[in-house]
Amino acid sequence: MGSLTHYVQDGPLENIDPKDSCLIPRNIMAEPDYIEDDNPELIRPQKLINPVKSSRNHQDLHRELLMNQKRGLAPQNKPELQKVMEKRRRDQVIKQKEEEAQKKKSDLEIELLKRQQKLEQLELEKQKLQEEQENAPEFVKVKGNLRRTGQEVAQAQES
């Protein structure tokens, strides 16, 4: 490609039509005057110090983040809704696995569970009977004792 004058009818830049000003290269920012002049009286601008970046805590945090990023431990910046949905999915998968594990129980485990349930029911019934006997009036208890002693005497006579 040639120079800019090549595109504009092979003439100098002064002869360019104002309508064709888009063809003229422009600097977006003006060059400062103090760059060319080495005048010692001028105060040259300096970049301002950022108090946040110069603080020790910020530097430590930045260093830690860089180290974690190199290791692949960068923090996840996920929205809260996405985190909640992922947690629900994980919980649902865990629950499904537990249900499948229960469905796949062996015959021995099923039989042991049945026996355990029967024993728990018998224990509950015994507790209920004891509570009923403790709450029963005195004359009912005495009548039960008399009946038992009568049966014991009858058995002793038969043997």
Helices and strands as residue ranges (DSSP letters): H 4-7, G 13-15, G 18-23, G 33-35, H 51-54, H 56-71, H 80-103, H 107-135, H 138-158
